[in-house]
């Protein structure tokens, strides 16, 4: 189960992931800005309930392995529908070695609401200068943003109509820019599979 919270001691977003392993339940902390993205993307009015995109089935283990080089643990879904963020949202995360691969789909009331959410996400992340900075780039969907940081990871956020798909590989990456095209292809594939 994923819990998006803010580390109050350092006032930096962190993604807390609880996973079951042989030794029992373990808490793992990943330095990432995914929670800021989740909050910002959910700032628009609540959308009408939409078809569940079954996010943990959106990307196969071989697809994730092709990006990370490590086979993922089973996907751990977040809330099936989280309307508290202002949009209908679904989340899934996969542990991949010492990293974390996460995907989030948000459905807004309109394409304009989705566009505003993406813009505010980029603005919020600018307040964390040592983290991922998103830039508008050509990509899949009607609007796309990419950002990376060697300390935080790499992220694509794309919008098609009123649907936003955010995909992030969190954790330290030696050369995150090297993953840009591979992640773009994965995001395009996932976007095409969404109901």
N, C-alpha and C positions, 0 to 999 in steps of 0.2 A: 504494500500500500504506500502511496506517495503522500507526503504532507508538505505542502509549500508553506514555508515559514521564513521569517527573517531572524538571523542570528543577532540578538539584541546587544550582545557584548561588543561586537565590532560594527554593528549596524550595516552588515553586508549580507545580501541575500545568499541563502544556502538551500540546497535541495536535500532533504533528509529522506533516505530510502530505507525502508524496513524490508529485509528479505529473510526467508527461512533457509537455513543451511543445516548441515549435519550436526553442528555443535549447538544448534538452537537458534533462537531469534537474535539477529545482530542488527545494530544500527550502523549505517555507513553514511558518512557525510561527504558531499561533493561540492567543491567550490564552483558555483555556477550562478548565472543570472537568469536561469529558467523561471524562477519564481517571479521576478520582476516582469518577465514577458507574460507569464500567466495572468498576473494582476492587471497589467496594462491592456492586454488583449481582451480582458473581460470587462472593460470600462463602459461598453455600449449597452443600450437597453436590451433586456432579455428577449431572445429570439423565441419563436414558436418551437415547440418540441419537434425534432427532426429524427430521421432514421438513424439508429445507432451505427456508427461506422466500424464497430468491432476493431478498435484500434490495435489491440494486441495481435490481431491477425493480419494487419495491414502490411507488415514487412516480415518476410520469412527469415529464419535463422541464417540460411546461406547469404541472403542479401545483406544482413547486418554484419556477418563475418567478412564479406567482401570489402566492407569499409573499415572495420576495426582490426581485422586480422585475428580476432579471437571469437570463438563461438559464444553467443549470448546465453545467459540463464533464461529461463522462461519469463515471458513478459508479465509484469505486475500491473494490473489495471488500476487507475485512479478511480475517482467517483465515476459511476456510469454517466450521470448527468449532473453537472455542477452549475446551477443557475445563480449561485451566490456571487459569482464573478460578473454577472451582467450579461452573459451569453450562455447558450447551451454548450457545454464543453465535455470532452472526453480526453483521457490521458492514459498513456501506457509507457512503462519504462523497463529497460533490460539492463542487467549488470553484464558488462563485457570486460572481463579481467579487472583492471584497476580503474576502468572508466565506466561511464553510464550513458546509455543511448536512450533518449526520450522523445516521444511524439505527443503532440496535443492538437486536437481539432476543436475549433470553436465555430459555432454557427450564430450569426448575428441576424437581426431583423432585416437589415438591408446591406447592400454592398458599400454604401456610404459609411455606415457604422463600422464595418470591417476595415475600411480604409483609414478611418479616424483612429481606430484601435492600433493599427500597425504604425501609424505616425507617432502616436503617444508612446508606444513601446520603444521606438528609436530614441525619443527624447528622454525617457526615463533611464535608459541604459547609458546615455551620455553623462549622467550624474555619477557613474562608476568608471572613471577614466582609465583604470588599469584592467578593465574587463572587456567583454565583447562589445564592439561598436558596430552597429548595423548600418549598412549603406544600401540604397536602392540600386538594384542591378537587373540586367535582363535575366529572365529566368522563366520557369514554368508559371502558368496562371496569368491573371491580369495584372498582378503586382508582385514583386519579389524583393526580398532583402536578404543580405548575406553579411555575416560578421564572424570574426575569429580572434582568438587570443591564445598564445602558447600556454598560458597558465589556466585559462578557463575552458577552452574548447572551441567548437565551431557550431554555427547555427544558420539554418535557412528558415525564413518565414515567407510563405507564399499565400496569396489570396486568389480565389476564383469566385466571382459573384460574392455571395455573403458568407462564404466558407473560408476560414484561415487554417492552414496547416503549419505548425511550427515543429521542426525537427532539430535536435541538438545532440552532439556528442560531447559530453562533459568530462573534464579531467585535463591533465597536462598533455599537450601535444607538441612534439618537437617542431613540426612544420605544418600547422593547421591549414595553410593555403593549399597544400598538396591534396587535401581532401575535398576541396571546393567542388570540383567537377563531379567526382564520384557521389558526393552527397546530393548535388543538384539532380543527377540522374535518378537517385533513389527517391528524392522528394517528388520529382515529376511522375515517377511510376506510382507512388503512393497517392498522389493527387488524382491520378486517373482511375484509381480503384475505389475512391470514396463514393458512397451512395449519394 
